[in-house]
Amino acid sequence: MRLTLLRGDITRQEVDAIVNAANTTLLGGGGVDGAIHHAGGPAILEECRALRRDRLPKGLPACEAVATTAGNLPARWVIHTVGPIWKATEDRSATLRACYTNALRVAADLGAASAAFPLVSSGAFAWPAEDAVRQALAAFDAAPYDGEVRLVLFNEQLRRIAEQIRSAGP
């Protein structure tokens, strides 16, 4: 895997697959999810509604991943994954790491040679950003994906933190 850490806008990444930090409904929301649905246009929502109707009537469970069209995004697919909500009294880090590995499995199954990820669960789901970076990097290190992966971070400070964590190693 070739991993790049960068500051940027996930909706502008020219890759085969853009990963969405979705909510369980798959019907759009705030943050990354809302931005991807907005930039990608109605085709994404139409496919998400079809998934809910045909395969996922109760929604997408945490850490699972499914793909839809990317609509108007500069990608072929959007891979939706639902991160866990942070809870200080319960270790949900394995679930968070599984978001990344399951999304990479879907990317590989699709034949995607490149994928761009947001920092899953670090927004509305309140996962502390530094630990979210650690979990993402650990998942990428363990994943058997043979392609380009971008971890697209919202600001430069977080990108620098991610570089420091990556340099420090496991």
C-alpha positions, 0 to 999 in steps of 0.5 A: 500500500502507498499511503499519503497523508494530506490536508484537503477536501475529500470531495475533490480527490481524484481517485477510484473510490472516495470513502464516506464517513456515513451514518447508519441511514445512508441518507446523508447527514452533516460533515463529510457525509453531507459534503459527499452527498451534496457534491456527488449529487442525487445519484448517490442518494438514489443508490443509497435509498435502493440499498436501504430498500433492497439489502439494508432495511435497518441501515448500515451497521457500524464498521460495515461498508458498501459501495455506490456510484460517486455521482458527480464526484471525481471518482468511480465509487463512494464506499460508505462506512459507519464509524462508532460513536466515541464512548470513553467508558467503552473501547470501540477502537476495533470497530473503528479500525474495521471501518477502514479495513472493510472499506479497503476490502470493498475497494479491492473487490471493486478493483479500485486502485486508489481510495481516499479516506476521511478521518472516520468518527472524528467529527460528529461521532466525537472520536478524539482526533489524535486517537482516530489518526492512530486507529486509521494508521493501524488499520492501514498497516494491517490491511492487505490492500495493494493500491494507493490510499490517501488519508485526507485530513481537514486541516494542516494541524491535523495533517502534521499530527498524523505525520508525527504519529506515522513517523513514531511508528507502532 
